[in-house]
Amino acid sequence: MASTGAPLATIAAELDRLARFEPVPLPVISLYVNLQVDEHGKHNFMPFVRKELRARARTYSLRSAERESFDRDVERIEQYLTDDVPPAAEGLALFACAGAGELFEPLLLDKPVEHRLSVSSEPHLYPLARLVDQHPTHAVVLADSHAARLFVFSGGHTLRREVVPGEKINRTSAGGWSQMRYQRHVDKLQADHARELVDALDRTVRSEGIQHIILAGDEVNIPLVKDELSKELAAKVIEVLKLEVRTPEHEVMAAAADALRRHDAQTDAEVVERVLNDYRAGGLGVAGLDETLDALTNGQVDELILAEGGLAADAGVTPDELVAKARQTSAGIRIIEEASLLADVGGVAASLRFRLDAPSPASWERS
């Protein structure tokens, strides 16, 4: 089935654009909807949408500017959900504020999301940031002696597919060749094929800015491919899978997604420990809400490290504000699924690009 969701690059660009949205005194609706159908092939999200929107509408006076803007948004949202949602979409993120330049931005997603409605003075961006963090663009290489397939996947989409053909090797007869000479010939053909494949991979990684590579194939060809990898490419390899070169594309994508999840879980603890060690040493790391906010405001943050579920209820700052500040300064965002890793520092830390001054003692807790 053809993909109906927005490519991850589009979602990331929309996240950046919405992060620059200036707060307004009118209600900004952020609606996340799971569009998966039930066992009867029917959508069942409209009862949630209608109930929650009407409940929020009652919080505004009938003839106020806020209620007028909100009611216009509700009408447009319900019409969109009734008429314009394709049946194959898995999720939806929709942002609306009729009173703020007629903001109406629906984003169809290839991944399901939990039903959620937020009404505030600015868009609720944390779920989008989480989606981008959990589904990075990645390359997958499937190799055997005859051919290789190279894919670039991102957020449920295939961005690129390429076949790198190899020389056909006749393994049944060496003709007039000696066995040893013939084997050297075979070895050279296989090494040349691996080299050509890695050249194609290197071009793809550079052009797409890819940080994660997954290798797949058999015990003969994967070692040959590994031998040809540069240090830079080898450092991006997160897992080696056993897959046949003719494995259907959707199965390759699913296996790669599982590998990414395993890698993410393994590296979360390493990332947190590295940032906290940098913080302890007065290096390129901060921990706790106050210091992280200051660093975001100053444009120092290289990567925002945020616990799954965000911050404590009494933090006084929302995860959306942190996400917006990070995207405004082109900082990366990493969501740590094991929230306990950041519990002692208030659920947030950051790696830094630079320090403004010498480190000074500071509390991890917001005063």
NORZI-V602277 format. One record per run of one state. SS is the DSSP state (alpha for helix, beta for strand, coil for the rest). FROM is the first residue (numbers start at 1). TO is the last residue. If there is no record, write none. Layout:
ss=SS from=FROM to=TO
ss=SS from=FROM to=TO
This chain:
ss=coil from=1 to=7
ss=alpha from=8 to=19
ss=coil from=20 to=27
ss=beta from=28 to=34
ss=coil from=35 to=45
ss=alpha from=46 to=57
ss=coil from=58 to=64
ss=alpha from=65 to=83
ss=coil from=84 to=90
ss=beta from=91 to=97
ss=coil from=98 to=102
ss=beta from=103 to=109
ss=coil from=110 to=115
ss=beta from=116 to=120
ss=coil from=121 to=125
ss=alpha from=126 to=134
ss=coil from=135 to=137
ss=beta from=138 to=143
ss=coil from=144 to=146
ss=beta from=147 to=154
ss=coil from=155 to=156
ss=beta from=157 to=165
ss=coil from=166 to=178
ss=alpha from=179 to=208
ss=coil from=209 to=211
ss=beta from=212 to=217
ss=coil from=218 to=220
ss=alpha from=221 to=228
ss=coil from=229 to=230
ss=alpha from=231 to=236
ss=beta from=237 to=241
ss=coil from=242 to=248
ss=alpha from=249 to=280
ss=coil from=281 to=284
ss=beta from=285 to=287
ss=coil from=288 to=288
ss=alpha from=289 to=297
ss=coil from=298 to=300
ss=beta from=301 to=307
ss=coil from=308 to=318
ss=alpha from=319 to=328
ss=coil from=329 to=331
ss=beta from=332 to=336
ss=coil from=337 to=338
ss=alpha from=339 to=345
ss=coil from=346 to=347
ss=beta from=348 to=352
ss=coil from=353 to=367
